[in-house]
Amino acid sequence: MTETTFTPPTRFAIPGRIAVTHQGANVWQTATLTEIRRETPRAATFRFAVPAWVGHVPGQHLQLRLTAEDGYRAQRHYSLASAPDDSGHIELTLDHVEGGEVSGWFHGEARPGDRVEVRGPVSGFFAWPGDRPALLIGAGSGVVPLMSMVRHHRARGLGVPLRLLVSARSPEELIYAREYGAETTPVFTRSAPPGTPVGRIAAAHLEPVLAEAPPGGWEAYVCGSNAFAEHASRLLVAAGQPVDRIRIERFG
């Protein structure tokens, strides 16, 4: 998501609880921050209790709104990181963007017990309900909606094949590093563990995955910066992935 440069107020605060009139995705409702987990030096996961959350499909995002003491409001779209469940909780993983008013508040000011407003889920184009083989390709925080898919796949014990290629500058900047399993291939562009090549995702990374495509092929989901999305989608097309089976979500 794009952040704008802004000197944030000392504290954002949501006065009072928002009345939810129906179980609709278009209604603003209160989300209470319950937990903060550090993922990398610049990224953290924020867990919220949202009792009236209507549920989501992996790959969807929400709108989030903060209100300052002087009434100024800042609104952003963020991908959901959590798998769908009925616990009344959702998770967002946010990079700390230099000069970003919303990410700056989350990383510098937010504490458990703080409340924000959320509305959603939004968009169905990038959603993956778990009904088709999925090849996921992400870079940096672009892995967030893809991790929702991986978690959903595990939580439901889904039998459809799923593979994840995730790019990060270094192992220290690999979001969700502790959670990856056999379905994931990490690629490092700046520094890597001994014996691991350094470089961008390339055709050599895609070839073995595409070679093991199940009957009917993969549905490809690509998420990252504009430059990464263009690069990854070109690699897929060159490798024979049908254009109408590539879904792209980009930020920047």
C-alpha positions in Angstrom: 0.0 0.0 0.0 1.1 3.5 -0.7 1.9 5.8 2.3 2.0 9.6 2.2 4.5 11.8 4.0 2.9 13.3 7.1 3.9 14.4 10.6 1.5 12.2 12.7 -0.3 13.5 15.8 1.0 12.3 19.1 -1.7 9.6 19.3 -4.6 8.4 17.2 -7.7 7.5 19.2 -11.1 6.2 18.3 -13.7 7.9 20.6 -16.3 5.4 21.7 -17.4 2.2 20.0 -18.8 2.2 16.5 -22.3 0.8 16.3 -22.6 -2.0 13.8 -26.1 -2.1 12.4 -25.7 -5.2 10.3 -23.2 -8.0 9.4 -22.1 -6.2 6.3 -18.7 -5.7 4.8 -19.5 -2.0 4.1 -20.0 -1.1 7.7 -17.2 0.5 9.7 -16.6 -1.3 13.0 -14.2 -1.2 15.9 -11.1 -3.4 15.9 -9.2 -3.7 19.2 -5.5 -4.4 19.0 -4.7 -7.4 21.2 -1.2 -8.5 20.2 1.9 -7.2 18.3 4.5 -9.7 17.0 7.8 -8.6 15.5 8.5 -10.4 12.1 11.6 -8.5 10.9 13.4 -5.4 12.0 10.9 -3.4 9.8 7.8 -5.5 9.8 5.4 -6.5 12.5 2.1 -8.4 12.8 -0.9 -6.7 14.5 -3.7 -8.9 15.8 -7.1 -7.5 16.3 -10.3 -8.6 17.9 -13.3 -7.8 15.6 -16.3 -9.5 17.1 -18.6 -8.6 14.2 -16.2 -9.4 11.4 -18.1 -11.0 8.6 -15.2 -13.3 7.5 -12.9 -13.2 4.5 -11.4 -15.3 1.7 -7.6 -15.5 1.6 -6.2 -12.8 -0.6 -8.7 -10.2 0.3 -7.9 -6.9 2.1 -9.7 -4.4 4.3 -9.9 -0.7 4.8 -8.5 0.7 8.0 -9.2 4.1 9.4 -7.5 6.1 12.2 -8.8 9.3 13.7 -6.6 11.9 15.3 -7.6 14.0 18.3 -8.2 17.0 16.0 -10.6 15.0 13.9 -8.2 14.3 11.0 -8.7 10.9 9.5 -6.2 8.7 7.6 -7.4 5.6 5.7 -5.5 2.8 4.1 -6.1 -0.6 2.5 -4.2 -3.5 4.0 -4.1 -7.2 3.0 -5.3 -9.7 5.5 -2.6 -12.0 6.8 -4.7 -14.4 8.8 -6.5 -17.4 7.6 -10.3 -17.2 7.8 -11.7 -18.5 11.1 -14.6 -17.9 13.4 -12.6 -16.6 16.4 -13.4 -12.9 15.8 -9.8 -12.1 15.2 -7.9 -10.9 12.2 -4.2 -10.1 11.6 -2.4 -7.5 9.5 1.4 -7.4 8.8 2.7 -3.9 8.2 6.1 -2.6 7.0 7.4 0.5 8.7 7.3 2.9 5.8 9.6 5.9 6.2 7.4 9.0 6.7 4.2 6.9 6.5 1.6 8.4 8.8 -0.4 5.1 9.4 2.5 2.6 9.5 4.5 5.1 11.6 1.7 5.2 14.2 1.4 1.4 14.2 5.2 0.9 14.6 5.8 3.8 17.0 2.7 4.4 19.0 0.2 1.5 18.9 -0.2 -0.7 22.0 -2.5 -3.6 22.8 -5.9 -2.1 23.8 -5.8 0.6 21.2 -8.8 0.7 18.8 -9.1 1.5 15.1 -11.9 1.3 12.6 -12.0 -1.4 9.9 -14.3 -2.1 7.0 -14.3 -5.1 4.7 -13.3 -7.5 3.4 -12.7 -5.8 0.0 -12.1 -7.2 -3.5 -12.5 -10.7 -4.7 -10.2 -10.8 -7.8 -7.1 -11.9 -5.8 -9.0 -14.2 -3.5 -8.1 -17.9 -3.3 -10.9 -20.0 -1.6 -8.7 -23.2 -1.8 -10.6 -24.8 -4.6 -7.7 -24.9 -7.2 -3.9 -25.5 -7.3 -2.1 -22.3 -6.4 1.3 -21.1 -7.3 2.1 -18.1 -5.1 4.9 -15.6 -5.9 5.6 -12.7 -3.6 8.4 -10.2 -2.6 8.8 -8.3 0.7 5.5 -7.5 2.2 3.8 -8.8 -0.9 3.9 -12.2 0.8 1.2 -11.0 3.3 -2.0 -12.0 1.3 -0.1 -15.2 0.1 0.5 -16.2 3.7 -3.2 -16.0 4.4 -3.6 -18.6 1.6 -0.8 -20.8 3.0 -2.3 -20.7 6.5 -5.8 -21.4 5.1 -4.3 -24.4 3.2 -2.8 -25.8 6.4 -5.7 -25.0 8.7 -8.2 -26.8 6.5 -5.9 -29.6 5.5 -6.6 -28.9 1.9 -5.5 -31.5 -0.6 -5.0 -29.2 -3.6 -1.4 -28.5 -4.4 0.1 -25.1 -3.2 3.6 -23.7 -3.8 5.1 -20.5 -2.6 8.1 -18.6 -4.0 9.0 -15.7 -1.8 11.7 -13.1 -2.3 13.5 -11.0 0.3 16.7 -9.0 0.5 18.1 -11.2 3.2 17.1 -13.9 5.7 16.7 -11.2 8.4 14.1 -9.5 6.2 12.1 -12.6 5.3 8.7 -12.1 6.8 7.1 -15.2 8.4 10.5 -17.0 8.2 9.6 -19.2 11.2 6.4 -20.5 9.5 7.5 -21.7 6.1 7.5 -25.4 5.3 8.1 -27.7 2.4 5.7 -25.7 0.2 8.0 -22.6 0.3 11.2 -21.7 -1.7 12.8 -18.5 -0.4 15.0 -16.4 -2.8 17.4 -13.8 -1.4 18.5 -10.8 -3.5 21.2 -9.1 -1.3 22.6 -11.7 1.1 21.9 -15.4 1.7 23.0 -18.3 3.9 26.2 -20.0 2.9 25.7 -22.1 -0.2 22.5 -20.3 -1.3 22.7 -18.3 -4.5 21.9 -14.6 -4.4 19.7 -12.9 -7.0 16.2 -12.2 -8.2 13.5 -14.8 -8.8 14.4 -16.2 -12.2 13.2 -18.8 -14.7 15.3 -21.4 -12.9 13.2 -21.0 -9.8 9.9 -21.4 -11.8 10.9 -24.4 -14.0 10.8 -27.1 -11.3 7.5 -25.8 -10.0 5.9 -25.5 -13.4 7.2 -29.0 -14.3 5.3 -30.5 -11.4 2.0 -28.7 -12.3 -1.0 -30.8 -11.5 -3.6 -31.7 -14.1 -5.2 -28.5 -15.3 -2.2 -26.4 -14.3 -1.6 -23.7 -11.7 -3.6 -20.6 -10.8 -0.7 -18.1 -10.3 -1.0 -15.3 -7.7 1.7 -12.6 -7.8 2.1 -9.8 -5.2 4.7 -7.2 -4.7 5.9 -3.8 -5.9 5.2 -2.7 -9.5 8.6 -3.7 -10.7 8.5 -7.1 -9.0 4.9 -7.8 -10.3 6.0 -7.0 -13.9 9.2 -9.1 -13.6 7.4 -12.2 -12.1 4.5 -12.0 -14.5 6.8 -11.9 -17.5 8.7 -14.9 -16.2 5.5 -16.8 -15.9 4.3 -16.0 -19.4 7.7 -16.8 -20.9 7.5 -20.2 -19.1 4.1 -20.9 -20.6 1.7 -19.9 -17.8 -1.6 -18.8 -19.5 -2.0 -15.0 -19.1 -5.7 -15.4 -18.0 -4.5 -17.6 -15.1 -2.2 -15.0 -13.5 -3.6 -12.8 -10.8 -1.6 -9.7 -9.8 -1.8 -7.5 -6.8 0.8 -4.7 -6.6 1.7 -1.7 -4.5 3.9 1.3 -4.9 
